[in-house]
Amino acid sequence: MAMSLPIGDVVQRLIDMLGLSLVAVSLKKKETPAVQQWTNGREPQRPHVLRFALQLALMLTEAGAGAVARAWFQGSNPRLDDRSPAVMLHTLPLELIQAPLMVAARAFAAR
């Protein structure tokens, strides 16, 4: 689903699930207006990261409420060497973190 949605819809769903500020931090944006512009047709620089983040958020919200997904993205995670998934998305290339983040999210969702 995350792969087939228009990018503006991906961003809006992420905002609805995680909140505007968390989406901005995860995607290297210091200001939230840039993120809001993505819902109105402006192309983001890292659409693949947005789609992956939505995939994770959907998996986590199936296991609980949106607050659960927000807490998972923000909190330190023992399966990720106590790093925060949001910070990892912000600072590291997706190809290096995609598999560990997916494993951590699956483990969390299975609880």
Secondary structure, DSSP 8 states (H G I E B T S, - for coil): -TTTS-HHHHHHHHHHHH-HHHHHHHTT-SSHHHHHHHTTT---S-HHHHHHHHHHHHHHHHHS-HHHHHHHHHS-BGGGTTB-HHHHHHHS-HHHHHHHHHHHHHHHHT-
